[in-house]
């Protein structure tokens, strides 16, 4: 009797991947203090370690026949405007003193400037908050695709590669090259253009 396929939860793989990437980059840059490598060398070293870990993870998963389960929150439930209303009150700012005179015209102009600046600051805070949340949403969506959809696609081949180390290594090497090679290419082209 054959054993059932083992499944990993997508959210767990995503969190572990972020921890591995963060730890790798932090370790490479902290060890740079002793070795005085340049930024490009640090990038190559970080990408090499991450690519190696990705290669071994995919090889192991393909060899063992692992699959992925999608347990990510659904982005369809995202409603714009929810975060702006819950952000709290607008903080008090000390605005610069504008001398417009001591007469009634200066008083009215001061009040109008004060109201105008308050509306401008509220508008800028709302725009900046919207840009911030939209950026977070885009980054999470990109990371979701990279860490889940790409790995799910790779592990869909695990039915063919289970218990066959040669084919598992070939698939893992191919997909590691595809998923990290373009980043190496960008770093290399940036170095050439400088």
C-alpha positions as CSV (number, residue, x, y, z in Angstrom):
1,X,0.0,0.0,0.0
2,X,1.4,3.4,-1.0
3,X,1.6,6.2,1.5
4,X,-0.4,9.4,0.9
5,X,1.3,12.5,-0.5
6,X,2.7,14.8,2.2
7,X,1.5,18.4,2.1
8,X,3.1,21.5,3.5
9,X,1.1,24.6,4.3
10,X,1.8,27.6,2.0
11,X,1.7,30.1,4.9
12,X,4.4,28.1,6.8
13,X,6.6,27.8,3.7
14,X,6.2,31.6,3.1
15,X,7.1,32.5,6.7
16,X,10.1,30.1,6.8
17,X,11.3,31.5,3.4
18,X,11.2,35.0,4.7
19,X,13.1,34.0,7.8
20,X,15.7,32.2,5.7
21,X,16.1,35.1,3.4
22,X,16.3,37.7,6.2
23,X,18.8,35.6,8.2
24,X,21.0,35.0,5.1
25,X,21.2,38.6,4.1
26,X,21.8,39.7,7.7
27,X,24.5,37.1,8.2
28,X,26.3,38.0,5.0
29,X,26.2,41.7,5.7
30,X,27.3,41.3,9.4
31,X,30.2,39.1,8.3
32,X,31.2,41.8,5.8
33,X,32.5,43.8,8.8
34,X,35.4,41.3,9.1
35,X,36.0,40.7,5.3
36,X,35.3,44.2,3.8
37,X,33.5,42.9,0.7
38,X,31.8,45.3,-1.7
39,X,28.0,45.5,-2.1
40,X,28.1,43.4,-5.3
41,X,30.0,40.6,-3.6
42,X,27.6,40.7,-0.8
43,X,24.6,40.4,-3.2
44,X,26.2,37.5,-5.1
45,X,27.0,35.7,-1.8
46,X,23.5,36.3,-0.4
47,X,21.9,35.2,-3.7
48,X,24.2,32.1,-3.8
49,X,23.2,31.0,-0.3
50,X,19.5,31.6,-1.0
51,X,19.7,29.7,-4.3
52,X,21.5,26.8,-2.7
53,X,18.9,26.6,0.1
54,X,16.1,26.8,-2.5
55,X,17.8,24.1,-4.6
56,X,18.1,21.7,-1.7
57,X,14.5,22.4,-0.5
58,X,13.1,21.7,-4.0
59,X,15.2,18.6,-4.4
60,X,14.1,17.2,-1.1
61,X,10.5,18.1,-1.8
62,X,10.5,16.6,-5.3
63,X,12.3,13.5,-4.1
64,X,9.8,12.9,-1.2
65,X,6.8,13.8,-3.3
66,X,5.7,16.9,-1.2
67,X,2.8,19.1,-2.3
68,X,1.6,22.5,-1.1
69,X,-1.7,23.5,0.3
70,X,-3.0,27.0,-0.2
71,X,-3.9,28.4,3.2
72,X,-3.2,32.0,2.5
73,X,-5.9,34.6,3.2
74,X,-7.9,35.5,0.2
75,X,-7.1,38.9,-1.3
76,X,-10.6,39.2,-2.7
77,X,-11.9,40.2,0.7
78,X,-9.7,43.3,0.7
79,X,-11.8,46.5,0.8
80,X,-10.3,49.8,0.0
81,X,-10.9,52.5,2.6
82,X,-11.0,50.2,5.7
83,X,-7.6,51.2,6.9
84,X,-8.0,54.9,6.4
85,X,-11.1,55.1,8.7
86,X,-9.3,53.0,11.3
87,X,-6.1,55.0,11.3
88,X,-7.0,57.2,14.2
89,X,-7.0,61.0,14.5
90,X,-4.8,63.5,12.8
91,X,-2.0,64.6,15.1
92,X,-1.6,68.2,16.1
93,X,1.2,70.0,14.2
94,X,3.1,73.1,15.1
95,X,2.7,75.2,12.0
96,X,5.1,78.1,11.3
97,X,4.0,81.6,12.3
98,X,3.0,83.7,9.3
99,X,2.8,87.4,10.0
100,X,-0.1,88.8,8.1
101,X,-0.8,91.9,10.2
102,X,-2.8,92.7,13.3
103,X,-5.9,94.1,11.6
104,X,-9.1,92.3,10.7
105,X,-7.9,91.4,7.2
106,X,-4.8,89.8,8.7
107,X,-6.9,87.8,11.2
108,X,-9.2,86.5,8.4
109,X,-6.2,85.7,6.2
110,X,-4.6,83.8,9.1
111,X,-7.7,81.8,9.7
112,X,-8.0,80.9,6.0
113,X,-4.4,79.9,5.9
114,X,-4.8,77.8,9.0
115,X,-7.9,76.0,7.5
116,X,-6.1,75.6,4.2
117,X,-3.0,74.1,5.7
118,X,-5.1,71.7,7.9
119,X,-7.0,70.5,4.9
120,X,-3.7,70.0,3.0
121,X,-2.1,68.0,5.8
122,X,-5.2,65.8,6.2
123,X,-5.2,65.2,2.4
124,X,-1.5,64.4,2.3
125,X,-1.8,62.0,5.3
126,X,-4.7,60.2,3.5
127,X,-2.8,60.0,0.2
128,X,0.4,58.8,2.0
129,X,-1.5,56.2,3.9
130,X,-3.3,54.9,0.8
131,X,0.1,54.6,-1.0
132,X,1.6,52.8,1.9
133,X,-1.2,50.2,2.2
134,X,-1.3,49.8,-1.5
135,X,2.5,49.2,-1.6
136,X,2.2,46.6,1.2
137,X,-0.6,44.9,-0.6
138,X,1.4,44.7,-3.9
139,X,4.5,43.5,-2.1
140,X,2.5,40.7,-0.3
141,X,0.9,39.7,-3.6
142,X,4.3,39.5,-5.3
143,X,5.8,37.5,-2.5
144,X,2.7,35.2,-2.4
145,X,3.2,34.4,-6.1
146,X,6.9,33.9,-5.7
147,X,6.8,31.7,-2.6
148,X,3.6,29.8,-3.2
149,X,2.6,29.7,-6.8
150,X,6.1,29.1,-8.1
151,X,6.8,26.4,-5.5
152,X,3.3,24.8,-6.0
153,X,4.1,24.6,-9.7
154,X,7.5,22.9,-9.0
155,X,5.9,20.5,-6.5
156,X,3.2,19.6,-9.0
157,X,6.0,17.6,-10.7
158,X,6.6,15.6,-7.5
159,X,4.3,12.8,-8.7
160,X,6.8,12.1,-11.5
161,X,9.9,12.6,-9.4
162,X,9.1,10.8,-6.2
163,X,11.8,8.4,-5.1
164,X,14.0,9.4,-8.1
165,X,16.9,11.5,-7.1
166,X,18.2,12.2,-10.6
167,X,15.0,13.7,-12.0
168,X,14.5,15.6,-8.7
169,X,17.9,17.2,-9.0
170,X,17.4,18.1,-12.7
171,X,14.0,19.7,-12.0
172,X,15.3,21.5,-8.9
173,X,18.3,22.8,-10.7
174,X,16.2,24.0,-13.6
175,X,13.7,25.8,-11.5
176,X,16.4,27.3,-9.1
177,X,18.2,28.7,-12.2
178,X,14.9,30.2,-13.5
179,X,13.8,31.6,-10.2
180,X,17.1,33.1,-9.1
181,X,19.0,33.5,-12.3
182,X,17.2,36.6,-13.4
183,X,18.3,38.3,-10.1
184,X,21.9,37.3,-10.7
185,X,21.5,38.8,-14.2
186,X,20.2,42.1,-12.9
187,X,23.1,42.4,-10.4
188,X,25.6,41.5,-13.2
189,X,24.1,44.1,-15.7
190,X,24.1,46.7,-13.0
191,X,27.7,46.1,-12.4
192,X,28.5,46.3,-16.1
193,X,26.6,49.5,-16.6
194,X,28.5,51.2,-13.8
